[in-house]
Amino acid sequence: MIEQDGQKKRPERRSIIDRIFPLEHDFLQMLVEQAKQTRAGVEAFVAWLETGCAGTPDEVRRIEREQDRMRYELEEALIDAFSTPFDREDLYSLSRQMDYILNFASETAREMHAFGVAPDRAIGRMAHLLLEGTSAVVEGVSFMTTDEPRVRESIREGRAALHRIEDAYIDGLAEIFQGGDVMEALRRREIYHHLRDGGRALRGTLDVLHRAVVGLK
C-alpha cells in the first residue's frame, strides 16, 4: 500500500520483512521485562531509603543482578538474531541505558551504607523522581510499537522528572555547603552525584526510546 506522498507504510513493510525473515526472539518483550525489573530495583532503593537505610541494601543488589542477567540474554539474542523489530544499536543502547539507571541506584545504596550517610530531603527527592522517570520508561517501552501518542507522553513525563532531579541536586548542594561540616558535605555530595548520574542515565534511556520510535515510522 502506498500513501499519498508515495512512501510505503512502515507497518506493512515490517510485516513483509517478518514473513521473509521471521524474528527469532521477542526483543520488545525482553525490553519490557527489563524495564519492569529496573523499576522494581529503583522501588527497592526508595523503600530502603524510607527505612532510614536500616540494614544492608541486599534487595537492590539482588534485583540489579537479575537485571544484568536479562541484559546479557538480550545481548546474546542480538548476536544470534537475523532480524530485529528495529535498529540493533537502538535495542542494545536502550537495554544498556536502563541498566545504568539501576546501577547508579545500587551504587548509591552501597555507598550510603558504607559511608554511614543517612537520607536527607535532597536524596529522598531525587530517588522518588528517579522512580517516577523509570515508571515513565516502563510505560513508553510497553507501547512503543502500538501507541505512539502514549509513548510520546511517557517521554515527556520522564523528561519532566529528570529536570526536577537536576533542580533537587542543585538545591541539595546549596543547602549542604551552607553548613559548617565540610566532610559531611563532601560525603553527601558524592551521593548526590550518583543520583544525578542516575538521572542522566534516565535521559539517555528516553533519548534512545524517542529515536527508536521515530525510526519505526
C-alpha positions in Angstrom: 0.0 0.0 0.0 1.3 3.5 -0.9 0.4 6.7 0.9 -0.3 9.9 -0.9 3.2 11.1 -0.6 4.5 8.0 -2.3 6.1 6.5 0.8 5.4 2.9 1.8 3.7 2.5 5.2 6.1 1.2 7.7 3.8 -1.4 9.4 3.2 -3.1 6.0 6.9 -3.0 5.2 7.7 -4.6 8.5 5.1 -7.3 8.1 6.6 -8.3 4.7 10.1 -8.5 6.2 8.8 -10.6 9.1 7.2 -13.1 6.7 10.5 -13.5 4.8 12.8 -13.2 7.9 10.7 -14.1 11.0 12.0 -12.8 14.3 13.7 -15.5 16.4 13.4 -13.5 19.7 10.7 -11.3 21.2 13.0 -8.3 21.7 10.2 -6.0 22.6 9.0 -8.3 25.4 12.6 -8.6 26.6 12.9 -4.8 26.8 9.6 -4.6 28.7 10.7 -7.1 31.2 14.0 -5.4 31.7 12.2 -2.0 32.1 9.9 -3.5 34.8 12.9 -5.0 36.6 14.7 -1.6 36.5 11.6 0.0 38.1 11.5 -2.8 40.7 15.1 -2.1 41.6 14.6 1.6 42.0 11.4 0.9 44.0 13.5 -1.3 46.3 16.1 1.5 46.7 13.4 4.0 47.6 11.9 1.6 50.1 15.3 1.1 51.7 15.7 4.9 52.0 12.3 5.2 53.6 13.5 2.8 56.4 16.3 5.2 57.2 18.7 2.9 55.4 18.2 0.2 58.0 20.3 -2.9 57.3 22.1 -3.6 54.0 20.5 -2.9 50.6 20.6 -6.5 49.7 17.3 -6.5 47.8 18.5 -3.7 45.5 21.6 -5.7 44.7 19.6 -8.9 44.1 17.3 -7.1 41.6 20.4 -5.5 39.9 22.0 -8.9 39.4 18.7 -10.2 37.9 18.5 -7.3 35.6 22.1 -7.9 34.5 21.1 -11.4 33.5 18.3 -10.0 31.4 20.6 -7.6 29.7 23.1 -10.3 28.9 20.4 -12.5 27.5 19.2 -9.7 25.2 22.8 -9.1 24.0 23.3 -12.8 23.2 20.0 -12.8 21.3 21.1 -9.8 19.3 24.2 -11.6 18.2 22.2 -14.7 17.1 19.2 -12.8 15.5 19.0 -12.5 11.8 16.4 -9.7 12.0 15.2 -7.3 14.8 12.0 -5.2 15.1 14.0 -2.0 14.9 17.7 -0.9 14.8 20.0 -3.2 16.6 22.1 -0.3 18.0 18.9 1.2 19.5 17.9 -2.1 21.0 21.3 -2.5 22.6 21.5 1.1 23.8 18.0 1.1 25.3 18.9 -2.0 27.3 22.3 -0.6 28.4 20.9 2.7 29.4 18.2 1.1 31.6 20.9 -1.0 33.2 22.8 2.2 34.1 19.8 3.6 35.9 19.7 0.7 38.3 23.5 0.5 38.5 23.6 4.1 39.8 20.7 3.4 42.3 22.5 0.4 43.6 25.9 2.2 43.9 24.2 5.0 45.8 22.7 2.5 48.2 26.1 0.7 48.7 28.0 4.0 49.3 25.3 5.3 51.7 25.6 2.1 53.7 29.4 2.1 53.6 29.8 5.8 54.4 27.1 5.9 57.0 25.1 8.6 55.1 21.5 9.0 56.3 18.9 10.0 53.7 18.0 13.7 53.6 15.4 15.7 51.8 17.5 16.0 48.6 18.3 12.3 48.5 14.7 11.3 49.0 13.5 13.8 46.4 16.0 12.7 43.7 15.2 9.0 44.4 11.5 9.4 44.1 11.9 11.4 40.9 14.2 8.7 39.5 11.4 6.2 40.3 8.9 8.5 38.6 11.1 8.7 35.5 11.7 5.0 35.4 8.0 4.3 35.6 7.6 6.5 32.5 10.2 4.4 30.8 8.2 1.2 31.5 5.1 2.9 30.1 6.9 4.1 27.0 8.7 0.8 26.2 5.4 -1.2 26.8 3.6 0.8 24.0 6.5 1.7 21.7 5.1 -0.2 18.7 1.4 0.1 19.3 0.6 3.6 20.7 2.9 6.4 19.6 1.0 9.2 21.3 1.2 7.3 24.6 4.9 6.8 24.2 5.5 10.5 23.4 3.5 11.4 26.6 5.6 9.0 28.6 8.8 10.5 27.3 7.6 14.0 28.2 6.8 12.8 31.7 10.2 11.1 32.1 12.0 14.2 30.9 10.0 16.4 33.3 11.1 14.1 36.2 14.8 14.3 35.2 14.7 18.1 35.0 13.4 18.1 38.6 16.2 15.7 39.6 18.7 18.4 38.4 16.8 21.0 40.4 16.9 18.8 43.5 20.6 18.2 43.0 21.4 21.9 42.9 19.2 22.8 45.8 20.7 20.0 47.9 24.2 21.1 47.1 23.4 24.7 48.1 22.0 23.5 51.4 24.8 21.2 52.4 27.6 23.7 51.6 25.9 26.3 53.8 26.5 24.1 56.8 29.7 24.0 58.8 30.7 20.4 58.4 32.9 20.2 55.3 33.5 16.4 55.4 29.8 15.7 55.8 29.1 18.0 52.8 31.6 16.1 50.7 30.2 12.7 51.6 26.7 13.9 50.7 27.9 15.5 47.5 29.2 12.1 46.4 25.8 10.6 47.0 24.1 13.4 45.2 26.4 12.8 42.2 25.4 9.2 41.9 21.7 10.1 41.9 22.3 12.8 39.4 24.1 10.3 37.2 21.0 8.0 37.5 19.0 10.9 36.1 21.5 11.3 33.3 21.1 7.5 32.5 17.3 8.2 32.5 17.9 10.9 30.0 19.9 8.6 27.8 17.2 5.9 28.0 14.5 8.4 27.0 16.6 9.7 24.1 17.1 6.2 22.7 13.4 5.4 23.2 12.5 8.5 21.3 14.9 7.7 18.5 13.7 4.2 18.2 10.0 5.3 18.0 10.9 7.8 15.3 12.7 5.1 13.4 9.6 2.9 13.4 7.6 5.5 11.3 
